[in-house]
C-alpha cells in the first residue's frame, strides 16, 4: 500500500512539474509587444493564479492596493530580470513598460480570482 502511495506521489510531482514547465516565466526582455491579459489567461488555463511582482528596493505588486489587500509572498511570481539595478541585457526596457505589463496582468488575475472567490479584497 505504501508503495502505491509513493508511486502516485511521484507521478503527481512529475505532472505538476510538466504543467509548470508549459507556462514559461516571461522575463523583462520579452515584455515588449506582449498582451498581459492574454498571458494572464494562458496562466489561468495552466492553473497558475499568482500575481506578478516587480523587484526593486522592495517588492511591488502593481494593480494590487497593498493597504487594502495583503498578498502573501507565495502568491506572487517576481518578473525575472527586475531589480533595483539595471543589468546590461535589460537596459533598454523601461520601468514603466514593466509596471504597466504587471499592472494589466494583475488586474486581469485579480478579477478572475475575485470571480472564483479566491480573493476577498478590493
C-alpha positions as CSV (number, residue, x, y, z in Angstrom):
1,X,0.0,0.0,0.0
2,X,2.8,2.4,0.8
3,X,4.5,1.6,-2.5
4,X,1.3,2.6,-4.4
5,X,1.1,5.9,-2.5
6,X,4.7,6.6,-3.3
7,X,4.2,5.9,-7.0
8,X,1.1,8.1,-7.0
9,X,3.0,10.9,-5.3
10,X,5.9,10.6,-7.8
11,X,3.5,10.7,-10.8
12,X,1.7,13.7,-9.4
13,X,5.0,15.5,-8.9
14,X,6.1,14.8,-12.5
15,X,2.8,16.1,-13.9
16,X,3.0,19.2,-11.7
17,X,6.5,19.9,-13.0
18,X,5.3,19.5,-16.6
19,X,2.4,21.8,-16.0
20,X,4.7,24.5,-14.6
21,X,7.1,24.0,-17.5
22,X,4.3,24.5,-20.0
23,X,3.8,28.1,-18.6
24,X,7.3,29.7,-19.0
25,X,8.1,32.7,-17.0
26,X,8.3,35.9,-19.0
27,X,11.5,37.8,-18.4
28,X,11.9,41.6,-18.7
29,X,13.4,41.3,-22.2
30,X,10.3,39.5,-23.5
31,X,7.7,42.0,-22.4
32,X,7.8,44.3,-25.5
33,X,4.7,43.7,-27.6
34,X,3.1,41.1,-25.3
35,X,-0.6,41.4,-24.3
36,X,-0.7,41.0,-20.5
37,X,-4.4,39.9,-20.5
38,X,-3.6,37.1,-23.0
39,X,-0.6,35.9,-20.8
40,X,-2.9,36.0,-17.7
41,X,-5.5,33.9,-19.5
42,X,-2.8,31.4,-20.5
43,X,-1.5,31.2,-16.9
44,X,-5.1,30.6,-15.6
45,X,-5.6,27.8,-18.1
46,X,-2.3,26.3,-16.9
47,X,-3.5,26.5,-13.3
48,X,-1.2,29.3,-12.3
49,X,-3.1,32.0,-10.4
50,X,-0.2,34.0,-9.0
51,X,0.2,37.8,-9.4
52,X,3.3,39.3,-10.9
53,X,5.7,41.3,-8.7
54,X,8.4,43.8,-9.7
55,X,11.6,43.6,-7.7
56,X,13.3,46.8,-6.8
57,X,14.3,48.3,-3.5
58,X,11.3,46.4,-2.3
59,X,8.8,44.1,-4.0
60,X,5.8,45.8,-5.5
61,X,2.7,44.1,-7.0
62,X,1.3,46.6,-9.5
63,X,-2.5,46.8,-9.6
64,X,-2.9,45.5,-6.1
65,X,-3.6,48.1,-3.4
66,X,-1.5,46.7,-0.5
67,X,-3.1,49.0,2.0
68,X,-6.4,47.2,1.3
69,X,-5.2,43.8,0.2
70,X,-2.3,41.8,1.7
71,X,-1.0,39.4,-0.9
72,X,1.1,36.6,0.6
73,X,4.6,36.2,-1.0
74,X,3.8,32.7,-2.1
75,X,1.1,34.1,-4.4
76,X,3.5,36.4,-6.3
77,X,5.9,35.5,-9.1
78,X,8.6,38.0,-9.5
79,X,9.3,39.0,-13.1
80,X,12.7,37.7,-13.9
81,X,15.2,40.4,-14.6
82,X,13.6,43.1,-12.4
83,X,15.7,44.6,-9.6
84,X,16.8,47.9,-8.3
85,X,19.9,47.6,-10.5
86,X,19.7,47.9,-14.3
87,X,21.5,45.0,-16.0
88,X,23.1,45.2,-19.4
89,X,20.6,42.9,-21.1
90,X,17.6,44.8,-19.6
91,X,18.8,48.4,-20.0
92,X,16.5,49.1,-23.0
93,X,13.3,48.0,-21.2
94,X,11.7,50.9,-19.4
95,X,10.4,50.5,-15.8
96,X,7.1,52.0,-17.0
97,X,6.7,49.1,-19.5
98,X,7.4,46.6,-16.8
99,X,5.0,48.2,-14.3
100,X,2.3,48.6,-17.0
101,X,2.5,45.0,-18.0
102,X,2.4,43.7,-14.4
103,X,-0.5,46.1,-13.6
104,X,-2.7,44.9,-16.5
105,X,-1.8,41.3,-15.9
106,X,-2.6,41.6,-12.1
107,X,-5.9,43.4,-12.8
108,X,-7.0,40.5,-15.0
109,X,-5.8,38.0,-12.5
110,X,-7.5,39.8,-9.6
111,X,-10.8,39.9,-11.5
112,X,-10.6,36.2,-12.1
113,X,-9.6,35.4,-8.6
114,X,-12.5,37.5,-7.2
115,X,-15.0,35.8,-9.5
116,X,-13.8,32.4,-8.2
117,X,-13.8,33.7,-4.6
118,X,-10.1,33.1,-4.2
119,X,-9.6,36.7,-3.2
120,X,-11.8,38.8,-1.0
121,X,-10.1,42.2,-1.1
122,X,-10.6,45.2,-3.5
